[in-house]
Amino acid sequence: MQDDFRIVLSADNIENLQTFSSILNKDINKMLNEALEEYFENAQKKLLEKNLEDDSAMTNLDFNEFWDDVDI
């Protein structure tokens, strides 16, 4: 990891972290890690869906396109 790596959170997010940490009796670092894990899972699902749609768009041919140039 880089030495100059920093994470900057908005004041609202910091306040929410403190509030929910108190309400849920949960460590803020644990909450951040859980939130990031969920974010990355959702982002990966979206990327996979997009890749499937892109692949599908490249391979879907209509009837005439599929049979064009086929001699029977």
N, C-alpha and C positions, 0 to 999 in steps of 0.2 A: 504494500500500500504506500502511496505517496506521502511524504512528510507534510505537504501543504494541503492535504485533503481536509475539507471542512464541510459540515452540514449546517445550514442556516434554516431555522424554522420561523414562521411568522408568530407574532405575539398571540394571535388567536389559537394557533396550534399548540403553543406552549401552555397556554391557559387550559385548553381542553385536556391536554396530557395530564396536567396536575390535577384537574378536577376529576377526571375518570380514574386516574391512579388512586385517588382517595376514595372514590365511590366503590370501585371494584377491589380495592385493597390489592393492587397489582403493581409490580415494578414498572416504571416508565420504559426502561430498556426492553423489557419483555413485551410490552405493548407495541413498541416501535418495531421490533423484530417480527411479531405476529402480523402487524399491518403490512410490512414490506413483503413478507412471504405471500400473503393474500394478493397483494398488488402484482407481484411477479407471476403468480399462478394465473391470474386473470389476463395479464398482458401476454403470456405465453399462449393461452387459449385463443385470444384474439388473433395473434400472429398465425397460429395453425389454421384457424378458420379462413383467414385471408389467403394463406397459401393454397388451401384447398379450393377456394373460389377462383383464384388466379389460374390454378392448374385446370380446373373444370372449364373455365372460359377458353382456355387454349385448346382443349380437346373436344369440346362439344361442337359437333357438326350437325347441321340440319340434314334432312333426308336426302335432298338433292346434292348437297356438298359431299356427303358420304359416298353416294353411288355414282357421282360424276366420274367419267373416265373408266368405268368398270364395264368390261365387255363380257356378256354372258352368252 
